Amino acid sequence: MNYLSVINQILIIFLPISLIIGSGFVNSSVALISFIYIVISIYKKDFLLIKNKFFILFAFWCIYLIIISLFSDYVLLSLESSLFYIRFGF
């Protein structure tokens, strides 16, 4: 798990550079940082963020948006805009 922490630190350091490159890099970097944080939290059994009431409400809101997007007429376009909202919770 130490290598995940190193990768996470490198991504955080290069986050300002990704702001210059473009929004796609920023979105993917922040999503990857969030995913690595979740994996590290599960591995260390540190569920402090997950027990937060705001985070639980926000997670339900994101799940609701994804479900609504699945029933849309333009599924791919709708999922593209609603899938990465979870990164704001982290």
DABEL-V398931 format. One record per helix or strand of 3 or more residues. SS is the DSSP state (2 for helix, 1 for strand). FROM is the first residue (numbers start at 1). TO is the last residue. Records with the same first field share a line. If there is no record, write none. Layout:
# DABEL-V398931
SS->FROM-TO / FROM-TO
This chain:
# DABEL-V398931
2->2-13 / 15-21 / 23-44 / 53-70 / 75-89
